[in-house]
């Protein structure tokens, strides 16, 4: 198992294609259905590259950005690795949002396209 993780990590670090994850593929399905796409990385990370349809709502500012968004809105979240988008998912769920999906990291979701 450790060897497999090492191989996948090395392939990803050299920019070689890695099989798309199920969560990223589902993310694209939702995006194609018109979901709101939210990048929860910092403004600097967002400026360095992001999905065309994404808005930048950094994790530390979620409360401010989601104050006036309908809690039934279909929302796809992503970040660099899937960790911060997972935290955003949990936070928004606790605030009553019902239609959320964590698509993982930017590279992961780009590879699924």
N, C-alpha and C positions, 0 to 999 in steps of 0.2 A: 504494500500500500504506500509506504514511504517513497518507494522508487517511482511509482506512478505519479504521485504528487510532484516529485522533483522534475520528472519529464514534462508534465503539463506546465509547471512554473517556468522551466527553461524555454519551452516553445513560446509561451506568452511573452517572455522577456525579450525574445528575439523578433517579436512581431509576426511569428508564424501563426497560421490559422489554428485555432483550437475549436473543437466542436461546440456549437452553440448550446447554451443551457436551456432547459425547459422554461425557467422563469423569464429569460430574455425573449424566447419565442412567444410566450403568452403576452409579454409586454408589447411586442409588435402587433399582435392580434388586437389588443385593446387600443393601441394607437391608431390602427387602421379603422377602428370603430368610432374614432373621434375623441378618445380619452384625452384629458388634460395631462401634459407631460411635465413633470417637475424634477429638476436637477437640484439636489439638496447640498451640493458642494459649495465651497466658498466662491465669492465673486471672482477671485483670481483664477481658480481652477476652471470656472465656467468660461471666462474670457480666453483661456488657452484652448478651448474646444468643447463642443457640446452638440447634442442632437438639434437639428434645425428647428423642430417644433417645440423645444423645451423652454420653460421659464425658469429663472433662477431664484429659488426660495431657499437660501442657506438654512441648514438644520437649526442654527441658533436663532433664527428669525421666523420659525414656522407659525408661532402664535399670531404674529402681526399679519403675515401674508394670507393665512387661512381664515381670518376673522369674518370675512364676508363671502366666503365660498360655500355654496350649498353642500350640505353633508352627504348628499346622494350623488354628487358629481363623480364620474368615473375618472380615477386618477392613477397614473403610472408614475412611480417614484424610481429614481436611480441616483447613484453617486459614483465614487471611484471603484469601490469593491463590492458594494452591497451592504456594508455595515451601517453606514449613516442612513441609507434609505430604509434599512430595517428598523432603525431607531425612529425615523420619521413615521414609518408605518404604524409602529406601536403607539406613538404619541397621538397620531391622528385618529386611530381606532379608539383610543381612550377618550377622545374629544367628541366621539359620536359619528365619525366618518364611516361610511358603510361600503364603499365601492373602491377599494384600494388594491394596488398590486405593486410589489417590490420586484422590479425587473433586474436588480443587481447592479453591476458596475457598467460604466460607459463602454469600455472595451468589449465587455461581455455582450451587451445589447447591440453594439455595432457589428460584432461578428455574427449575430443572428439574422441580420438583414440580408 
